[in-house]
């Protein structure tokens, strides 16, 4: 009797584990940064945003740690929405445009007490199908909680790092607005 009961309990645990795996044990991240204000400088050109990759490094890849699911497409969509709201360019999207902003991104997580999320953006901006005019580098950190039990424990610090990174990046681009005006290239 006890053997059958233990077997049923074990099978129940295995089935529960498989169900959790099918639902996904990852923390799905979605960011929606908003600019602090509309840009005082408008670059009168259309912009295409490309995010060829978003690399995740660090604590996420240790055994027993919930996986972090943050696709590059989410960062691209967040960047486009941010730029549209900030109104730095005449338009922004993922279709071919006058200028292309290419963003290579790395999110690094470290744990020494609380988790630290570090976002690095290496970007190039210039005319589409031509070499970039200028490159920009932005690195921002955000402090998270000491545990990664639920998605919200990662959502807030990642969103904070994205917000700070895009604020800094667009401030740098706006300072160079004369480089991107038509006829000056």
Secondary structure, DSSP 8 states (H G I E B T S, - for coil): -HHHHHHHHHHHHHHHHHHHHHH--SEE-------SS--SS-EEEEEEEEEEEEEEEEGGGSTTS--EE--HHHHHHHHHHHHHHHT-EEEEESS--SEEEEEEEEEEEEESSSEEEEEEEEEEEEETTS--SEEEEEEEEEE--S---STHHHHHHHHHHHHHHHHHHHHHHHHTGGGGSTT--
